[in-house]
Amino acid sequence: MWRRIALVCLLVVGALGSLGFGPPVLTDSSYPPLRLDPDSVEALLRTRRHPAVTAVAATVVDIDANRTLYALRPHEPLPPASTVKVMTALLTLQRGSLTDSVTISAGAASAPGSRMGLVAGEVLTVEELLYGLLLPSGNDAAVALAEYVAGSETAFVALMNEAAAALDLTDTHFTNAHGLDDDAGTASAADLIVLARAALDYPAFARIVAMPQAYVAGRTLTNTNELLGLYPGADGVKTGTTSAAGECLIASATRDGHRLLVVVLGSQDRYADAVTLLDYGATGWRWGAVALPDNALTWEIGADGRSYRLRAAAAPDIFLPAWQWPLVQPVRLLDATMPLTSTFPVGRLRLMLDGQVLATTLLTVWQGP
């Protein structure tokens, strides 16, 4: 027979409380030792130490938590290089159709710098041009898409800056569709996080930037992002390199359904910097389920003397620094008047930290006696 190993309090309340159950209520808690083990202490110290990067500006954000975990000069306007192409792709997806055909102009075919190898007069779909834009970082594809969307690159740049204002990218100013150096062209690490998030909402963009290689329009296109296939969960987003900008990278990694985004600008080693920042976020913070612990709190003895197993209803995961998880206290709040043979909720589970409620979910009976 299961016996409780936690504190049990019988609370008698005179009216319907915030729990939504009538009196009386049984409260059970599982209190871990309020001390940190060596691993938790190390996790705490890691979050207190600033990661060592060569970048002029950098930031790492947990997207689902909407939380910035580290920022170095996040609002400094800097040359963005080909990270500009994220906006080019975003506007194309907003205003065009993937299946539309585009005839390549002589101006697009002669664009300098990195290319997908377009030839004047050939016809490609918008989707094929997006592959050429985002994998080999084709400046020719950028100009072709700009002309497709707006008629000219100049008109497209005006749309880019309108879109930047709509996204509140206050440190950003676009001067071309591809990111080649221009003294007036700027972006910040914080702005590029916002821009990447907006683009990743489009499934076609997220799919393309996660591909290490693709065979498109008779060409084998290789992604310039070397993190793909090398870093666990890496799935985007965009590189950029010019003499003025140095090495730039918007990097994404998704693990257990949760995405970290990193931006490094003006780096001497963008991949080492990105790995440092992704590791910093992945090891210093953790998502966890709102669930009963695997101990006596999972079970309750009914009025018939039998043991009943409880289960917590599905609830969104919660996000905490890794060192805080050993201090989280699960608390059961049971309606003592509700029989454990009921198919209705018999109580609630709360996760507490330092007296604060982190999450609450309903408890039901998983199995009968």
C-alpha positions, 0 to 999 in steps of 0.5 A, spaced: 500 500 500 502 506 498 503 511 503 504 518 503 511 521 504 509 528 504 506 533 508 498 533 509 494 538 511 486 538 511 484 545 510 476 547 511 474 552 507 467 556 508 466 558 500 468 556 493 475 558 493 479 559 487 480 552 486 473 551 483 472 545 488 468 545 495 470 544 502 474 540 504 481 540 500 487 535 502 493 539 500 499 534 499 506 537 497 513 533 495 518 538 497 525 536 494 531 539 499 532 546 498 539 546 496 543 545 490 547 539 488 554 540 484 551 540 477 545 545 479 551 549 482 555 549 475 549 550 471 547 556 476 555 559 474 554 558 467 548 562 466 552 568 470 558 567 466 558 571 459 559 566 454 566 568 450 565 570 443 569 574 438 563 577 435 562 585 435 554 584 437 550 577 439 544 575 442 541 568 443 533 568 444 528 562 446 523 563 441 517 560 445 519 563 452 520 569 448 526 570 453 533 573 451 538 569 454 544 573 452 545 580 449 552 583 447 550 590 443 544 588 441 541 594 438 548 597 435 547 598 427 552 594 423 553 592 416 548 586 415 551 582 409 547 577 406 542 576 412 538 582 408 536 576 404 531 574 410 527 580 408 528 579 401 525 572 402 519 574 407 517 580 402 517 575 396 513 570 401 508 575 403 507 578 396 508 573 391 506 565 389 511 560 390 509 557 383 509 563 379 514 564 373 520 569 373 524 571 367 531 572 369 533 579 366 540 581 364 541 585 370 539 580 375 544 575 371 549 580 372 549 581 379 556 581 382 558 577 388 555 570 390 550 567 385 546 561 384 548 562 376 542 565 373 542 566 365 539 572 362 532 569 359 531 563 363 525 562 367 525 559 374 519 559 379 519 563 385 520 557 389 526 555 385 529 562 386 528 562 394 532 556 394 538 560 390 537 566 395 537 562 401 542 556 400 548 559 396 546 566 398 545 568 390 545 575 389 542 574 382 536 571 385 535 577 390 535 581 384 530 577 380 526 576 386 526 584 387 524 585 380 518 580 380 515 583 387 516 590 385 518 591 378 525 594 380 530 593 386 529 600 387 522 600 388 523 593 392 528 596 397 522 601 399 518 596 400 523 593 405 524 599 409 516 599 409 516 592 412 522 594 417 518 599 420 512 595 420 516 590 424 519 596 429 526 594 426 529 601 429 536 599 428 535 597 421 536 600 414 536 597 407 539 599 401 539 593 396 536 586 396 542 582 397 546 585 402 553 587 399 556 593 403 553 600 403 555 605 408 548 606 409 545 599 410 545 597 417 541 592 422 542 590 429 542 583 432 536 584 436 532 586 429 535 580 426 532 576 431 525 579 430 526 579 422 528 571 422 522 570 427 517 573 422 520 569 416 520 562 420 513 563 421 512 561 413 513 554 412 516 554 405 522 559 408 523 554 414 523 548 410 528 551 405 533 554 410 533 547 414 536 544 407 543 543 407 543 541 399 538 541 394 537 540 386 533 545 383 533 548 376 538 543 374 543 546 379 546 543 385 545 548 391 549 547 397 547 551 403 552 556 406 550 555 413 555 549 416 552 548 422 546 544 418 548 537 420 553 538 424 550 541 430 544 538 434 537 540 432 540 546 427 535 548 422 537 555 419 537 560 418 542 565 414 549 566 413 552 573 411 560 575 409 563 582 406 569 585 408 565 591 412 560 586 415 565 580 417 562 574 418 555 574 420 550 568 422 543 568 424 543 561 427 537 556 429 536 550 433 530 546 435 530 541 440 524 537 443 520 542 439 523 548 442 527 553 438 533 557 440 535 563 435 542 566 435 545 572 431 552 574 431 555 580 427 562 582 425 564 575 428 571 572 427 569 565 427 561 565 426 560 558 427 564 557 434 560 563 436 554 560 434 555 554 438 558 557 444 551 561 444 547 555 442 550 551 448 549 557 453 542 557 452 541 549 451 545 548 458 543 554 462 535 553 461 530 548 460 523 546 458 520 542 463 513 538 463 507 540 468 507 533 471 506 529 477 513 526 480 514 519 479 513 518 487 507 517 492 504 523 489 502 519 483 497 515 488 491 516 492 488 511 497 480 512 496 475 511 501 474 503 499 482 503 501 484 501 494 490 505 491 488 510 485 493 512 480 492 520 478 494 523 472 495 531 470 492 534 464 496 536 459 499 543 460 504 547 456 511 546 458 514 551 463 521 554 462 526 555 467 534 556 468 536 549 469 539 550 476 532 552 479 529 545 477 531 542 483 527 547 487 521 546 484 515 543 488 509 539 486 503 540 490 497 536 490 490 540 491 485 534 492 477 535 493 476 530 499 469 530 497 470 527 490 470 520 490 476 517 486 472 513 482 469 519 479 471 521 471 471 528 473 477 532 476 478 530 483 483 536 484 489 540 481 496 540 481 501 546 482 508 547 481 511 552 486 518 555 486 519 560 492 512 561 494 510 563 487 505 558 482 509 557 476 503 552 473 496 549 475 493 543 471 487 539 473 488 532 476 484 526 474 484 518 476 488 514 471 486 507 473 481 504 477 482 499 483 
